[in-house]
Amino acid sequence: MNRAPQGSAAVGLVVVALIAISFLIFGVLLGPSRALTIASSSMAMTALDGYAEQPAPSRLPLVIIQMEASAYYAATASEGGGEVLGTFLLDGSEYEAKFTFEGPPSNHRKRSFGVAFEAPPNELPFNKIEIRNPRSTDMLQEHMALWVAGEMGVVVPYDGLFEVRINDEAMGVMEIREVIGSDLEQARGFSPTTIAVSDIGRYAVFPFSDSLAAARSGSLISALNDTLLTAYARRDSIATALDVDALLRYTAAVEVLRMKDPEHAWALGSRSGTFYPVMCSASIMEDAQVSIADSTITSPMLRLQQLVANEPEWTARKEQYVSEAKAHLLSNDLFLDKWRQAEARLIPSLLRDRQKHAHIIVGDGNTYGYSIRRAVRTSATFRDKAVAFWRGTENSSQ
C-alpha cells in the first residue's frame, strides 16, 4: 500500500537532485548570480504560463472612451490623422474631450493619441494628456524613472498605467502621461494663471514670446556666453534667472537614473520668477550618459550641467542630492517595493492584453511584437541593475 507514495517520493528526490546538480554546474560556469537569475527566470515563466491560462482580474484603473465610430475610424485611417470629439470616463466621472490622432495610419489598432478636456476636470491631476502605446518592453522603465525623479524633487509630468477601451474595443494596457504646457502650475494648484514654458526637447532652448520670460532667458544666455565674467560673477548672474537648486536636483536625477539627454522643458516659476527644468521623459539605466565636457555643446541644459561640473560648490550640492537619493531609494527596499507593487498591478492586465503592447522590433517604427516573457525579463533586469548601481555592486557578481 505504501509503495506508490515511496516511488513518487523517490522520483521527486531524483528531480530535486538533478536540479541541484544543474544549478551547481551553471553556478561554476556562469557564476552564482547569473545562474540564480536564470533559475528565477525559469520559475517566473512557469508561474506566468499558469496565470496566462486564467488571468487574474485587472488591478489597473479603467478608462472608457466613447466617440462617433465613423469619425474615429476616419481619423485613424487618414494620413494626417484628425480630431474627434467624445467622452472620457474614469472612476465613474465622465468628461467631454477632444481626441487628436496624428501620424500615418498603422495596421496596429493600438496607437498613441492626445486628449484635451473641454473643461479641465478638478478631479484629475492633469489638464492635457497623451495616451501612449508604451514603448519600453517592460512598461515600467519610464514610469518608474519618472517616479524616481519626482522623489528627488524634480518636476515631472503625471504618468500612470491604465486599461483603455475605445467604444467597445479593448486597447489593453496604455500609459497616460500629462502634456507639459503653460498650465503646468495651474494643474498642480500652484498658480491661478498660466506660465511661460519652453518647447519640449532633448536640447530645449528659450524661444519665449512672453516679455518677462524673454528678458530672463536673455540674461541667462548672456551670462553663459560672457567670457569676461569671473566664475563667481557668472554664477551669481545665472542665479538671478535660474532656480539653481532645481537644476542641481535635475542633474542629480540624471546621474542617479544613469540616462542620456532626457526630454525636458524650461518653466518660469510664478512665485520665484526664475526658470526651473521639467523632466518630460525619463528612462532608467541607459548606460550611456552624454559627455558634458564636449566644447561644441549648444544646449542650455548641457551647458548648465557643464557649469555645475566646473563649479565646486554646485558639484558638492549635486553629489549630496545623489547620495541622499540612493540612500532614500534603498532604505527599507523603497524602490524595490514600489517597483514590485507596480508590477503586481500591471501583470494581470498585461497577461490579458492582446493588443501587443511592446515595441520590441528594431527598425520598423510601426511594427510591434507581443512578448510577456521579454516584458518580465526586461523588468527584472532594469530593476536589479538600478539597485546594484546604487549599492555600488553592479560589477561584483560578474
Legacy VTK file of the C-alpha trace (Angstrom):
# vtk DataFile Version 3.0
C-alpha trace
ASCII
DATASET POLYDATA
POINTS 398 float
0.000 0.000 0.000
2.927 2.333 0.630
4.936 1.548 -2.471
3.367 4.182 -4.736
3.988 7.103 -2.382
7.532 5.894 -1.776
8.110 5.675 -5.524
6.740 9.205 -6.040
8.921 10.490 -3.255
11.952 8.809 -4.797
11.221 10.375 -8.180
10.811 13.747 -6.501
14.150 13.398 -4.761
15.831 12.488 -8.048
14.330 15.566 -9.741
15.444 17.816 -6.891
18.928 16.300 -7.035
19.145 16.865 -10.794
18.042 20.480 -10.371
20.645 20.994 -7.649
23.386 19.446 -9.799
22.346 21.574 -12.792
22.396 24.726 -10.691
25.815 23.742 -9.345
27.197 23.267 -12.859
25.715 26.541 -14.120
26.981 28.250 -10.980
30.519 27.171 -11.782
30.277 28.040 -15.484
28.304 31.279 -15.291
28.769 32.495 -11.752
26.238 32.223 -8.907
24.425 35.468 -9.710
23.877 34.587 -13.375
22.790 31.035 -12.500
20.324 32.328 -9.917
18.925 34.806 -12.439
18.352 32.024 -14.982
16.708 29.805 -12.374
14.479 32.640 -11.161
13.506 33.485 -14.729
12.549 29.867 -15.411
10.363 29.725 -12.315
8.770 33.059 -13.243
7.964 31.784 -16.731
6.311 28.685 -15.272
4.210 30.840 -12.973
3.294 33.229 -15.794
2.220 30.381 -18.055
-0.145 29.279 -15.305
-1.515 32.790 -14.855
-1.978 33.210 -18.595
-4.422 30.305 -18.657
-6.662 32.025 -16.114
-5.614 35.696 -15.815
-6.426 37.385 -12.540
-8.849 40.327 -12.548
-7.398 43.640 -13.673
-5.831 45.792 -10.976
-5.317 48.850 -13.193
-7.795 51.746 -13.459
-10.079 51.545 -16.495
-10.548 54.440 -18.923
-13.530 54.203 -21.270
-13.543 56.476 -24.309
-16.653 56.930 -26.420
-16.695 58.708 -29.770
-18.598 58.559 -33.033
-17.336 55.414 -34.752
-17.106 56.746 -38.305
-15.201 59.868 -37.186
-12.827 57.716 -35.131
-12.051 55.360 -37.994
-11.647 58.286 -40.408
-9.142 59.975 -38.075
-7.105 56.809 -37.550
-7.137 55.895 -41.246
-6.134 59.350 -42.504
-2.513 60.049 -43.441
-2.566 63.266 -41.433
-4.688 61.986 -38.570
-7.558 64.069 -37.270
-9.538 65.333 -34.290
-12.640 63.695 -32.843
-14.950 64.875 -30.061
-16.046 62.341 -27.475
-16.207 61.469 -23.794
-13.581 60.269 -21.323
-14.881 58.108 -18.450
-12.712 57.433 -15.373
-13.754 56.388 -11.868
-17.420 56.928 -12.670
-16.940 60.529 -13.851
-17.411 61.496 -17.480
-15.667 64.415 -19.197
-16.081 65.992 -22.616
-12.800 65.845 -24.521
-11.148 66.294 -27.910
-9.038 63.369 -29.126
-6.211 64.044 -31.566
-4.716 61.318 -33.740
-1.514 62.164 -35.606
0.872 60.446 -37.962
0.407 57.896 -40.727
-2.155 55.106 -40.401
-0.985 51.812 -38.960
-2.146 48.225 -39.208
-1.892 48.186 -35.444
-5.069 49.297 -33.687
-3.230 50.378 -30.566
-1.688 53.784 -31.178
-0.867 56.887 -29.188
-3.164 59.919 -29.245
-3.692 63.215 -27.469
-6.569 64.223 -25.200
-7.608 67.784 -24.370
-10.510 68.283 -21.980
-13.185 70.801 -22.951
-13.466 71.813 -19.277
-10.390 70.593 -17.364
-11.655 68.387 -14.512
-10.609 69.295 -10.982
-10.718 65.606 -10.024
-7.883 64.712 -12.390
-4.218 65.668 -11.806
-3.741 66.872 -15.374
-5.327 69.151 -17.970
-3.922 67.731 -21.204
-2.660 64.201 -21.672
-1.263 61.785 -24.185
-2.500 58.209 -24.093
0.554 56.309 -25.218
1.270 52.868 -26.534
4.150 52.134 -24.141
7.458 51.775 -25.958
9.509 50.205 -23.176
9.294 46.436 -23.338
8.683 46.097 -19.616
6.195 49.004 -19.488
7.641 50.066 -16.128
11.028 51.522 -17.032
9.869 55.036 -17.980
7.083 55.041 -15.402
9.445 54.198 -12.542
12.174 56.540 -13.803
9.763 59.484 -13.609
8.762 58.365 -10.117
12.422 58.333 -9.007
12.989 61.828 -10.423
9.855 63.071 -8.661
11.082 61.579 -5.371
14.256 63.638 -5.834
12.289 66.871 -6.067
12.356 67.218 -9.860
9.210 68.499 -11.571
7.854 65.668 -13.736
4.607 65.043 -15.632
1.870 62.856 -14.213
2.350 59.305 -15.512
0.185 56.235 -14.939
-0.695 52.853 -16.422
-4.329 52.184 -17.304
-6.502 49.753 -19.197
-8.188 51.589 -22.065
-11.306 50.841 -24.092
-12.318 52.853 -27.153
-16.009 52.337 -27.847
-16.330 48.555 -27.436
-12.742 47.695 -28.339
-10.192 46.808 -25.658
-6.890 48.599 -26.250
-5.201 46.795 -23.376
-2.582 48.463 -21.193
-1.707 52.027 -22.132
0.228 54.817 -20.469
-1.348 58.157 -19.625
1.158 60.984 -19.446
0.497 64.634 -18.790
1.395 67.010 -21.610
3.607 69.739 -20.161
2.435 73.206 -21.165
1.591 76.669 -19.877
-0.989 75.209 -17.471
1.754 73.285 -15.624
1.354 75.138 -12.309
-2.410 75.556 -12.676
-2.848 71.774 -12.878
-0.886 71.412 -9.630
-2.710 74.201 -7.822
0.455 76.304 -7.566
-0.804 79.254 -9.586
-4.171 80.580 -10.787
-2.588 81.751 -14.048
-0.643 80.191 -16.885
3.143 80.455 -17.002
5.769 80.622 -19.727
7.035 77.153 -20.718
9.528 76.415 -23.479
9.112 73.803 -26.164
9.954 70.253 -25.099
13.050 68.532 -26.428
16.359 66.882 -25.626
18.044 70.210 -26.368
15.279 72.598 -25.339
16.006 76.299 -25.879
14.361 79.542 -24.785
12.179 80.981 -27.580
9.680 82.886 -25.409
7.101 85.418 -26.595
6.300 86.442 -23.012
8.274 89.631 -22.299
9.388 88.692 -18.767
10.410 85.187 -19.832
12.271 86.576 -22.837
14.153 89.064 -20.636
15.055 86.427 -18.040
16.165 83.907 -20.645
18.190 86.618 -22.379
20.097 87.430 -19.197
20.722 83.732 -18.572
22.118 83.114 -22.056
24.211 86.288 -21.836
25.768 85.081 -18.586
26.564 81.718 -20.177
28.150 83.409 -23.206
30.071 86.214 -21.457
33.700 85.073 -21.399
34.818 88.184 -19.482
32.861 87.341 -16.331
34.679 85.752 -13.429
33.417 82.369 -12.275
31.754 83.945 -9.237
30.140 86.713 -11.290
28.798 84.199 -13.820
27.397 82.014 -11.058
25.678 84.947 -9.338
24.310 86.293 -12.617
22.866 82.908 -13.576
21.289 82.526 -10.134
19.175 85.652 -10.708
17.416 83.980 -13.655
17.636 80.287 -12.769
16.470 78.178 -9.836
19.891 76.659 -9.165
18.593 74.151 -6.631
16.097 72.806 -9.198
18.915 72.494 -11.751
21.107 70.602 -9.272
18.281 68.208 -8.397
17.605 67.619 -12.097
21.304 66.967 -12.768
21.473 64.617 -9.781
18.442 62.685 -11.069
20.083 62.221 -14.478
23.094 60.738 -12.683
21.058 58.523 -10.349
18.983 57.177 -13.250
22.083 56.918 -15.456
20.376 58.225 -18.564
21.304 60.309 -21.578
19.707 63.591 -22.643
16.148 63.254 -21.290
13.492 65.383 -22.955
12.850 68.454 -20.874
11.297 71.912 -20.854
12.039 75.177 -19.073
9.293 76.793 -16.990
9.282 80.290 -15.494
8.034 79.907 -11.918
5.099 82.133 -10.985
6.386 82.563 -7.428
10.157 82.707 -7.842
10.301 84.456 -11.215
13.181 82.155 -12.165
13.437 79.242 -14.583
13.344 75.631 -13.484
13.666 72.458 -15.572
10.847 69.960 -16.098
11.890 66.375 -16.872
9.321 65.418 -19.526
10.576 61.891 -20.214
12.933 59.558 -18.413
14.489 56.127 -18.515
16.499 54.051 -16.110
19.949 52.505 -16.528
20.599 53.517 -20.154
24.345 53.009 -19.553
25.110 55.875 -21.945
25.369 59.334 -20.417
26.379 62.235 -22.648
29.840 63.720 -22.204
29.292 67.213 -20.861
32.966 68.049 -21.463
32.270 68.470 -25.196
33.226 72.037 -26.194
30.670 72.025 -29.056
27.677 71.830 -26.685
24.986 74.407 -27.530
22.024 73.137 -25.495
21.338 75.408 -22.485
20.788 72.347 -20.286
24.057 70.658 -21.224
25.965 73.922 -20.901
24.495 74.444 -17.441
25.392 70.884 -16.455
28.906 71.578 -17.704
28.961 74.659 -15.482
27.792 72.583 -12.498
30.676 70.155 -13.089
33.166 73.055 -13.028
31.692 74.838 -10.004
32.886 73.091 -6.788
30.076 74.353 -4.559
27.361 73.323 -7.015
29.058 69.986 -7.627
29.139 69.284 -3.899
25.427 70.051 -3.537
24.601 67.891 -6.556
26.624 64.993 -5.155
24.814 65.383 -1.844
21.472 65.004 -3.646
22.803 61.915 -5.460
23.947 60.344 -2.188
20.709 61.185 -0.384
18.611 59.798 -3.244
20.455 56.478 -3.333
20.109 56.085 0.430
16.411 57.019 0.286
15.615 54.620 -2.578
17.468 51.732 -0.941
16.152 52.390 2.573
13.725 49.634 3.604
13.738 48.492 -0.045
11.607 51.511 -1.001
12.436 51.334 -4.714
12.138 47.540 -4.894
8.781 47.574 -3.107
7.450 50.381 -5.303
8.544 48.539 -8.463
7.087 45.228 -7.273
3.789 46.882 -6.366
3.589 48.465 -9.815
4.486 45.126 -11.392
1.808 43.321 -9.368
-0.811 45.811 -10.576
0.401 45.540 -14.154
0.881 41.778 -14.688
-2.807 40.665 -14.653
-3.672 43.303 -17.259
-0.525 42.562 -19.248
-1.488 38.886 -19.472
-4.931 39.857 -20.785
-3.551 42.403 -23.264
-3.847 41.061 -26.788
-3.068 44.396 -28.433
0.651 43.621 -28.485
1.958 46.254 -26.096
5.699 46.190 -26.610
7.677 48.000 -29.296
10.421 45.396 -29.432
11.312 45.055 -33.118
14.199 47.277 -34.171
13.999 49.104 -37.484
10.287 49.413 -38.223
8.613 52.055 -36.101
5.139 50.721 -36.916
5.922 47.079 -36.174
5.000 45.779 -32.757
5.526 42.451 -31.068
3.991 40.799 -28.032
6.275 39.032 -25.586
5.206 38.568 -21.988
8.435 36.740 -21.240
10.525 39.569 -22.604
8.482 42.043 -20.592
9.110 40.228 -17.310
12.771 39.567 -18.062
13.403 43.188 -19.024
11.574 44.465 -15.958
13.737 42.377 -13.631
16.911 43.380 -15.479
16.371 47.140 -15.192
15.158 46.896 -11.607
18.130 44.844 -10.449
20.670 46.919 -12.414
19.404 50.082 -10.744
19.684 48.620 -7.249
23.174 47.224 -7.935
24.301 50.593 -9.348
23.083 52.478 -6.285
24.680 49.961 -3.947
27.935 50.072 -5.891
27.847 46.316 -6.500
26.863 46.161 -10.177
30.141 44.518 -11.275
30.829 42.403 -8.224
28.887 39.383 -9.488
30.349 39.274 -12.985
LINES 1 399
398 0 1 2 3 4 5 6 7 8 9 10 11 12 13 14 15 16 17 18 19 20 21 22 23 24 25 26 27 28 29 30 31 32 33 34 35 36 37 38 39 40 41 42 43 44 45 46 47 48 49 50 51 52 53 54 55 56 57 58 59 60 61 62 63 64 65 66 67 68 69 70 71 72 73 74 75 76 77 78 79 80 81 82 83 84 85 86 87 88 89 90 91 92 93 94 95 96 97 98 99 100 101 102 103 104 105 106 107 108 109 110 111 112 113 114 115 116 117 118 119 120 121 122 123 124 125 126 127 128 129 130 131 132 133 134 135 136 137 138 139 140 141 142 143 144 145 146 147 148 149 150 151 152 153 154 155 156 157 158 159 160 161 162 163 164 165 166 167 168 169 170 171 172 173 174 175 176 177 178 179 180 181 182 183 184 185 186 187 188 189 190 191 192 193 194 195 196 197 198 199 200 201 202 203 204 205 206 207 208 209 210 211 212 213 214 215 216 217 218 219 220 221 222 223 224 225 226 227 228 229 230 231 232 233 234 235 236 237 238 239 240 241 242 243 244 245 246 247 248 249 250 251 252 253 254 255 256 257 258 259 260 261 262 263 264 265 266 267 268 269 270 271 272 273 274 275 276 277 278 279 280 281 282 283 284 285 286 287 288 289 290 291 292 293 294 295 296 297 298 299 300 301 302 303 304 305 306 307 308 309 310 311 312 313 314 315 316 317 318 319 320 321 322 323 324 325 326 327 328 329 330 331 332 333 334 335 336 337 338 339 340 341 342 343 344 345 346 347 348 349 350 351 352 353 354 355 356 357 358 359 360 361 362 363 364 365 366 367 368 369 370 371 372 373 374 375 376 377 378 379 380 381 382 383 384 385 386 387 388 389 390 391 392 393 394 395 396 397
